[in-house]
């Protein structure tokens, strides 16, 4: 099975039990009713990105659903957590793309999102033979990647949250959800 579409989603949940906190984060993301199977980081060639709303309409309760998912959790009050998935799509429809997952503590949405996006773009760029200095800043490399014309889209989906002040479990998720062909 090769998916032809995917979408990005995110969520946050809080509960006294860690597992229930995760479930609530999945509910917030809209994917709680699927049987999620984590896969690695490849976007199949020609796979199109849908909006969250379009993608959710294509899912069915109990469906085996392949995802690239980042998740993080804490029960430490006021602790900043973040989950992010980066996307890099090539311009050539016959070339596969990359997804990356990143989860950390203390990073802002912007920092974590850029990091995840950079990871995906760097993995794609190295497979395409794009020459760049890995020590340069993401903004510089993003310009290089775009000016080659080989990478047409990079983006990310990021969810952060601050640990509940009363010590409830707080969970964040960010996911790229593959939609089965009809």
Buried (B, 14 or more C-beta within 10 A) or exposed (E): EEBBBBBBBBBBBBBEEBEBBBBBBBEBBBBBEBEBEEBEBBBBEBBBBBEBEEBBEBBEEEBEBBBBBBBBBBBBEEBBBBBBBBBBBBEBEEBBBBBBBBBBEEBEBEBBBBBBBBBBBBBBBEEBEBEBEEEEEBEEBBEBBBEBEBBEEBBBBBBBBBBBEEEBBBBBBBBBBBBBEE
